[in-house]
Amino acid sequence: MKGEIRVLLYHSTEDTEGITAAYHQVSRAMDGVPGLLGNELLVSPYDSTEFVVVSRWASRADFDRWEQGPEHKGQTAPLRPYRHPGMARPFGVYEVSAAYPAAGAGVPAGRRSR
């Protein structure tokens, strides 16, 4: 898990159906991108207009290669109208520095990072 990164994209909208459809469209377009391990659309239980798309990447190099490539903007365009308007930078990139998967989550105890 060390070396993996998470990319968080912050969105704000009352158009729940629109952002959900855009998320699925982007996810289908990105299916098979090298290094992309998966993504999730999260909605705040406290404010139903606040969303976060979290993507998991095998490495920063994989993410950078995709982000700087010619397909990046086209693949993510459907979500762009929903970006959080109140944030100067509506995204964050974070490297996993340590992790403790839950016991029984399919990761042998000896494989957990400390």
C-alpha positions as a Markdown table, in Angstrom:
| # | Residue | x | y | z |
|---|---|---|---|---|
| 1 | Met | 0.0 | 0.0 | 0.0 |
| 2 | Lys | 2.9 | 2.4 | 0.6 |
| 3 | Gly | 3.5 | 4.3 | -2.5 |
| 4 | Glu | -0.2 | 4.3 | -3.4 |
| 5 | Ile | -1.8 | 7.7 | -3.7 |
| 6 | Arg | -5.3 | 9.0 | -3.2 |
| 7 | Val | -6.7 | 11.9 | -5.2 |
| 8 | Leu | -9.7 | 13.8 | -3.7 |
| 9 | Leu | -11.9 | 16.0 | -5.9 |
| 10 | Tyr | -14.4 | 18.2 | -4.0 |
| 11 | His | -17.8 | 18.9 | -5.6 |
| 12 | Ser | -20.8 | 20.9 | -4.5 |
| 13 | Thr | -24.3 | 20.6 | -6.2 |
| 14 | Glu | -27.9 | 20.1 | -5.5 |
| 15 | Asp | -28.1 | 18.1 | -8.8 |
| 16 | Thr | -27.6 | 14.6 | -7.2 |
| 17 | Glu | -28.7 | 12.8 | -10.3 |
| 18 | Gly | -26.4 | 14.9 | -12.5 |
| 19 | Ile | -23.3 | 14.4 | -10.5 |
| 20 | Thr | -24.0 | 10.6 | -10.1 |
| 21 | Ala | -24.5 | 10.3 | -13.9 |
| 22 | Ala | -21.3 | 12.3 | -14.5 |
| 23 | Tyr | -19.4 | 10.1 | -12.0 |
| 24 | His | -20.4 | 6.9 | -13.8 |
| 25 | Gln | -19.6 | 8.4 | -17.2 |
| 26 | Val | -16.1 | 9.4 | -16.0 |
| 27 | Ser | -15.6 | 6.0 | -14.3 |
| 28 | Arg | -16.4 | 4.2 | -17.5 |
| 29 | Ala | -14.2 | 6.4 | -19.6 |
| 30 | Met | -11.3 | 5.8 | -17.2 |
| 31 | Asp | -11.7 | 2.0 | -17.0 |
| 32 | Gly | -8.4 | 0.4 | -17.9 |
| 33 | Val | -6.2 | 3.5 | -17.2 |
| 34 | Pro | -2.8 | 2.1 | -16.1 |
| 35 | Gly | -2.3 | 2.5 | -12.4 |
| 36 | Leu | -5.8 | 3.4 | -11.5 |
| 37 | Leu | -6.9 | 1.0 | -8.8 |
| 38 | Gly | -10.5 | 2.3 | -8.4 |
| 39 | Asn | -12.6 | 5.3 | -7.3 |
| 40 | Glu | -15.6 | 6.2 | -5.2 |
| 41 | Leu | -18.2 | 8.9 | -5.1 |
| 42 | Leu | -18.9 | 10.0 | -1.5 |
| 43 | Val | -21.7 | 12.2 | -0.3 |
| 44 | Ser | -21.7 | 14.0 | 3.0 |
| 45 | Pro | -24.3 | 12.7 | 5.5 |
| 46 | Tyr | -24.4 | 16.2 | 6.9 |
| 47 | Asp | -24.8 | 18.2 | 3.7 |
| 48 | Ser | -26.4 | 16.4 | 0.7 |
| 49 | Thr | -24.9 | 19.0 | -1.7 |
| 50 | Glu | -21.3 | 18.1 | -0.8 |
| 51 | Phe | -19.5 | 15.3 | -2.7 |
| 52 | Val | -16.0 | 13.9 | -2.9 |
| 53 | Val | -14.6 | 11.7 | -5.7 |
| 54 | Val | -11.7 | 9.6 | -4.3 |
| 55 | Ser | -9.5 | 7.7 | -6.7 |
| 56 | Arg | -6.8 | 5.2 | -5.8 |
| 57 | Trp | -3.6 | 5.0 | -7.8 |
| 58 | Ala | -0.8 | 2.5 | -7.6 |
| 59 | Ser | 1.8 | 5.2 | -7.7 |
| 60 | Arg | 2.4 | 8.9 | -8.1 |
| 61 | Ala | 4.1 | 8.2 | -11.4 |
| 62 | Asp | 1.0 | 6.5 | -12.7 |
| 63 | Phe | -1.2 | 9.4 | -11.7 |
| 64 | Asp | 1.2 | 12.0 | -13.1 |
| 65 | Arg | 1.4 | 10.1 | -16.4 |
| 66 | Trp | -2.3 | 10.1 | -16.8 |
| 67 | Glu | -2.9 | 13.6 | -15.5 |
| 68 | Gln | -0.3 | 15.0 | -18.0 |
| 69 | Gly | -1.6 | 12.9 | -20.9 |
| 70 | Pro | -3.9 | 14.0 | -23.6 |
| 71 | Glu | -7.0 | 12.0 | -22.4 |
| 72 | His | -7.1 | 13.5 | -18.9 |
| 73 | Lys | -9.3 | 16.5 | -19.6 |
| 74 | Gly | -11.7 | 14.8 | -21.9 |
| 75 | Gln | -12.2 | 11.8 | -19.5 |
| 76 | Thr | -13.0 | 14.0 | -16.5 |
| 77 | Ala | -14.9 | 16.8 | -18.3 |
| 78 | Pro | -18.4 | 15.5 | -17.2 |
| 79 | Leu | -17.6 | 16.2 | -13.5 |
| 80 | Arg | -16.0 | 19.6 | -14.1 |
| 81 | Pro | -19.3 | 21.6 | -13.8 |
| 82 | Tyr | -19.8 | 20.2 | -10.3 |
| 83 | Arg | -16.4 | 21.3 | -8.8 |
| 84 | His | -16.8 | 23.0 | -5.5 |
| 85 | Pro | -17.0 | 26.8 | -6.3 |
| 86 | Gly | -15.8 | 28.0 | -2.9 |
| 87 | Met | -12.4 | 26.3 | -3.0 |
| 88 | Ala | -9.3 | 27.9 | -4.6 |
| 89 | Arg | -8.0 | 24.3 | -5.2 |
| 90 | Pro | -10.9 | 21.8 | -5.3 |
| 91 | Phe | -8.6 | 18.8 | -5.2 |
| 92 | Gly | -5.9 | 17.1 | -3.1 |
| 93 | Val | -3.3 | 14.5 | -3.9 |
| 94 | Tyr | -2.1 | 12.4 | -0.9 |
| 95 | Glu | 0.5 | 9.6 | -0.7 |
| 96 | Val | -0.3 | 6.7 | 1.6 |
| 97 | Ser | 2.4 | 6.8 | 4.3 |
| 98 | Ala | 0.9 | 4.1 | 6.6 |
| 99 | Ala | -2.2 | 2.0 | 6.7 |
| 100 | Tyr | -3.9 | -0.5 | 9.0 |
| 101 | Pro | -6.5 | -2.6 | 7.1 |
| 102 | Ala | -9.2 | -4.0 | 9.3 |
| 103 | Ala | -8.6 | -7.5 | 10.6 |
| 104 | Gly | -10.3 | -9.9 | 8.4 |
| 105 | Ala | -10.3 | -7.5 | 5.4 |
| 106 | Gly | -8.5 | -10.0 | 3.3 |
| 107 | Val | -5.0 | -8.7 | 4.1 |
| 108 | Pro | -2.8 | -11.1 | 6.2 |
| 109 | Ala | -1.7 | -9.6 | 9.5 |
| 110 | Gly | 1.9 | -9.9 | 8.5 |
| 111 | Arg | 1.2 | -7.7 | 5.4 |
| 112 | Arg | -0.2 | -4.7 | 7.2 |
| 113 | Ser | 2.0 | -1.6 | 7.0 |
| 114 | Arg | 3.1 | -0.1 | 10.3 |
